């Protein structure tokens, strides 16, 4: 049974990146089966990563053809989009696997899922604050060097 928690799909919509911008090719109308190479094209993930996700339980129960070739669905692509966003935010793989397990266990795990995502959100917010503070230091240093450069240019013009 595939992981079944994702945002709704608009069939002709191209996937979006974390900034909400559309990226990659559009998903074809009326299709809900994709090869691993098509998923690589849609998601930007490597085939190795997709196989690894499946192996560790992050992308379990991918359908297969009678010859054993993986067949991904739109729901799988939506799940991979969520996983990519969680990775981008720095969520540890173990937490993502735990989240996937909770999703597979059903609605009775909503409180645990909420707790896991809430804790991660707080970590993301803390890291954003740290990055803002670091950005302030960088801005200060850049301004300092820009002021020094302008002063040197004025001195050179006079001299």
Secondary structure by P-SEA (a helix, b strand, c coil): cccccccccccccccccccccccccccccccccccaaaaaaaccccaaaaaaaaaacccccccccccbbbbbcaaaaaaaaaaaaaaaacccaaaaaaaaaaaaacccaaaaaaaaaaaaaaaaaaaaaaaaaaaaaaaaaaaaaaaaaaaaaaaaaac
